[in-house]
Amino acid sequence: MISHDQHVHLQFDPRAAAYLASNVHASGPDLQAALALVQSLSRRPARILDLGCGAGHLAFALSSAADEVTACDPAEGMLATVQQAAHDRGIANVGTAQAHAEALPFAGRHFDIVATRYSAHHWANVPEALREARRVLVDGGYLLVSDVMGATLPLVDTHLQAMEVLRDPSHVRNYSIQEWQALLARAHFEPEYFKLWPTRIDAATWVERMCTPPESVAAIRRLQDGAPAEVARALAFEPDGSFTVKTGLYWAQKLIP
């Protein structure tokens, strides 16, 4: 039996190149929205932290709008991919740091923005990660969170979470809109912007990217085939196993008690 941390490293260290090439991660309206939100600030950010950076797509998207971006991830393979991709793209202001979201090696009030995309559903302790994000943010700084949203209806959410963990054992939870609102409030962040987008998940590339074992792929298909009609409609199941989820983006300011 292995720990969650070991699951994260086993799942992501060998697969960084696949995430760099992934269409879902490399594009999407949330990337454009994130950049527009950063550019809307009255003052250009000096430092941005991309927390759980993966292959670096968010860091690269925001690099033109800040003096410095730090791409932070626990997986060494991801950080090496970010460094190489930044070099290949001629992006000189993106650096890397290895750390978990719950224990950041940065001084307090160091970053103007802490941003994270498609990462929080892997965090073992989201409240602790948000406390760390708040700690390293300047007073009045901003948190940007973009992630797959959990379903509000428990019947749908149970099926979605089961599919996710069958595909990737490092998955923890896709949090619902209501859960995110409560998490942000408890961490003393005030949302100023929120938007949802449909995100289609191509079944073949989704499992190939994570090298999901055939028996787990078969279990996902059995789960889909046996799902109630309400679940099939909500997740827009397709004959090949593809489906559609909602990506949500929160832009929230650090409150000063």
Summary of the structure (lengths in Angstrom):
residues: 257
radius of gyration: 17.8
end to end distance: 42.7
largest distance: 52.6
contacts: 854
relative contact order: 0.15
helix: 47%
strand: 24%
